[in-house]
Amino acid sequence: MKRLIIRTLSDQLVDVVRDRILMGHAPADQAIRQDALASELGVSKIPLREALARLEQEGLVRSHANRGYFVRALDPGEAEEVYSLRLTLEPETAARAASRASAEERAALMAAFDTLSAQPADRRLAAVRLNREFHMAMVRPSGLPITVQLLERLHVLSDRYVHKHLEPLGRDERAASEHAVLLQLWLAGDGPGVAAALYQHIENTRADLRRQLQPAGDGTAPA
């Protein structure tokens, strides 16, 4: 029997405001006008503040005493740290998961892949969420709950960088091709193959982001 999931108003607002940030509708380093946003969304400021506090934990906004919440700008240093940590943890965790997954967990990964693959190229925002679900489905069967929690946190921090990474034409096709290879290796239980392919997949994204996020006129990648 499926478990009933009840989403609070605050849960829904987290999704709505997160999507606005990812789409660039909330400019970086400008105070979020809570009164205007609450009025636009038809809610009170209390659940909106709760949502903003949760988005601060995700790293999307920051708060200043007596000044409110501000959208954090994309940060090359943060991207480097997040993707470096993913490279350290994710490939081997996914490799371990591939050898331990149950039939149900294998079906969950295939379903995540199918849903992501069916997503139209112009629905980049939805693709970001589905990309995260595909990656998490590869590591959940690992039997390493703390590592999985850490990776989930890193993927939340990755979301807006994934959104940025998919801007250039052709990036979605390359990602889809790499995901297809990962799926086949994972379903085959090829741990070393999964680790190598996933490492390269994450490294490709990190290298692209280094180029995309470098300051204008600066030909060097962030350290």
Residue pairs with C-beta under 8 A, 6 or more apart in sequence:
8 47
9 43
9 47
10 47
10 50
10 51
10 54
13 41
13 43
13 47
13 48
13 50
13 51
14 51
14 54
14 55
16 41
16 51
17 26
17 37
17 48
17 51
17 52
17 55
18 55
18 58
18 60
18 159
19 125
20 26
21 55
21 60
21 61
21 71
21 160
22 125
22 128
22 159
22 160
22 163
23 125
26 32
26 71
27 71
28 70
28 71
28 72
28 73
28 74
29 70
29 71
29 72
29 73
30 70
30 71
31 67
31 68
31 69
31 70
32 52
32 61
32 68
32 69
32 70
32 71
34 45
34 48
34 49
34 52
34 68
34 69
35 45
37 48
38 44
38 45
38 48
41 48
52 61
52 63
52 69
53 63
55 61
55 69
56 62
56 63
56 69
58 156
58 157
59 72
59 78
59 156
59 157
60 71
60 72
60 160
61 69
61 70
61 71
61 72
62 69
62 70
62 72
63 69
63 70
64 70
74 160
74 161
74 164
74 213
75 213
76 209
76 210
76 213
76 214
76 222
77 222
78 157
79 161
79 206
79 209
79 210
79 213
79 222
80 206
80 210
80 222
80 223
82 154
82 157
82 158
82 161
83 158
83 161
83 202
83 203
83 205
83 206
83 209
84 206
85 150
85 154
86 151
86 154
86 155
86 158
86 202
87 199
87 202
87 203
87 206
89 147
89 150
89 151
89 154
90 135
90 139
90 151
90 154
90 198
90 202
91 194
91 195
91 196
91 198
91 199
91 202
92 195
93 139
93 142
93 144
93 147
93 148
93 151
94 138
94 139
94 142
94 182
94 186
94 194
94 195
94 198
95 191
95 192
95 194
95 195
95 198
96 142
96 143
96 144
96 191
97 105
97 138
97 139
97 140
97 141
97 142
97 143
97 186
98 138
98 141
98 185
98 186
98 187
98 188
98 189
98 190
98 191
98 194
99 189
99 191
100 141
100 142
100 143
101 109
101 141
101 186
102 141
105 137
105 140
105 141
106 187
108 137
108 140
109 134
109 137
109 138
109 183
109 186
109 187
110 183
110 187
112 130
112 133
112 134
112 137
113 134
113 179
113 180
113 183
115 130
115 133
116 127
116 130
116 131
116 133
116 134
116 176
116 179
117 176
117 179
117 180
119 126
119 127
119 130
121 172
124 163
124 166
124 167
124 172
125 163
127 166
127 172
128 159
128 160
128 162
128 163
128 166
129 159
131 162
131 175
132 155
132 156
132 158
132 159
132 162
134 179
135 151
135 155
136 148
136 151
136 152
136 155
138 182
138 186
138 194
138 198
139 147
139 148
139 151
140 148
142 148
161 205
161 209
162 205
164 209
164 212
164 213
165 171
165 205
165 208
165 209
165 212
166 172
166 175
167 212
171 208
174 204
178 197
178 200
178 201
178 204
179 201
181 197
182 194
182 197
182 198
182 201
185 193
185 194
185 197
186 194
210 221
210 222
211 221
213 222
214 220
214 221
214 222
